[in-house]
Amino acid sequence: LGKTYPWAFVPGCPGTANQETNMNFEQARFNMVEQQIRPWEVLDSRVLSLLESIHREDFVPVRYRKLAFADIAVPLDCDQVMMRPKIEARVLQALALDPDETVLEIGTGSGFMTACLAGLAKRVVSVEIFPELNEQATVKLKDKNINNVELFVGDAMRGWQPEQAHDVVVVTGSVASVPEQFLGWVNPGGRLFVVTGDSPAMEACLMKRLDVTDWSGESLFETDLPRLVNADQPAEFEF
């Protein structure tokens, strides 16, 4: 991931633990689903149920908990951000994960997306370049008794490699163009979610590996996502 969007910070917005008693998180979660996610054409019942059951506020830094359900990229440590809730939901719906599939997530971040993927798939491997975020996500996932995940610290752009290819690869930061190594981490018949292009108009794509060499691609929506660390000049790939 890359730099934080300035508008993600709301000066003066309360977020301390002793103020949280004034907020109804269940109502806020319901409003997020009904006012942000459903209107963005996310109607998959499995995804909606998942977003209603996993407490997003528990994955947000304490000082920003009241922003957990807002339509913004919530700031994280290490100058990173969470994706906006409706983007997370659209990604989960587009992936159409089967319960027997394995997922590789590039960029663990808060661990919330990791938890969501784990709720839909058989197993999730997630790599994070910042040890601090990796440690925080490890604690949060353990607290939620989410055990079908394996977290690593590493730089997917510079040397880190998964032990095997996966059915689905999810990249949580943008890239200028698709790095060649990411393609090799997808099993034949599998999918790759990636956001490519340059700010402010990037393209979220779902790429499907048809066989060893051939791919198809579907444009899902336009967005603007911070860069994956060290992803400024990847090898180009076109489909």
C-alpha positions, 0 to 999 in steps of 0.5 A, a space after each residue: 500500500 502507499 500514502 494515505 489519502 488526506 481526506 481519510 482523516 477527520 479532524 476532531 472526530 471522536 474515536 477514543 474508547 471512553 466515547 464509544 459507548 455513545 455509538 451503536 455499532 450494530 446500527 452503524 453496521 446495518 447502515 453501512 450494508 444498506 446505504 453503501 454496499 447494497 446500492 453498489 450492486 453487492 447483493 450476494 447473500 454470503 457476502 452480505 452475511 459475512 459483512 454483518 457478522 465480522 465486526 469491522 470496528 475491531 480491525 480499525 485502530 482504536 482512535 478511528 473506531 467510530 469511522 469503521 463504517 464510514 465511506 472512507 479509507 480508514 487510516 492505519 499505522 505505517 501510513 497505510 489505509 483500509 479499503 472503503 467498505 463498498 470496495 471490499 464488498 465488491 471485491 468479495 462478490 466478484 471473486 465468487 469464492 468456493 469453500 474449497 479454494 485457497 487464497 493469497 492476499 498481497 497486503 494484509 493491512 488491518 486483517 479485516 479483508 483477510 478475515 472476510 476471505 477466510 470466511 469464504 475460502 478454505 485457506 488464506 495466505 497473506 503477506 504484509 511488508 510491515 511487521 507492525 501491521 502483521 503483528 496487529 493482524 495476527 492478534 486480531 485474527 486470533 482473537 476472532 478464532 479465525 484459524 484458516 489463515 497463515 500470515 507472513 512478513 515480506 515484500 511481494 514485489 521484491 523477493 517474497 514468494 508463496 510456497 505454492 500457487 493459489 486459486 485466487 490472488 487478491 492485491 490490496 494495493 494498486 500497481 501501475 501494471 500487473 507484475 509478472 510474478 503475480 500471474 505465476 501465483 495463480 492456478 490455471 482456472 484461478 482468478 487475480 483481483 488487481 487495481 491498475 493504472 494511475 491516480 485518480 482514475 484506476 481500474 479494478 480488474 478481475 483476471 481469469 487464468 484460462 490455461 498456462 499462458 492465456 488470460 481473460 479480463 473483466 473491468 469491475 469498476 473505477 477507483 483510486 487505491 494507494 500504491 502497493 509498496 515498491 510497485 512503481 515500476 513493475 513488469 508490464 502485462 497486457 491481456 
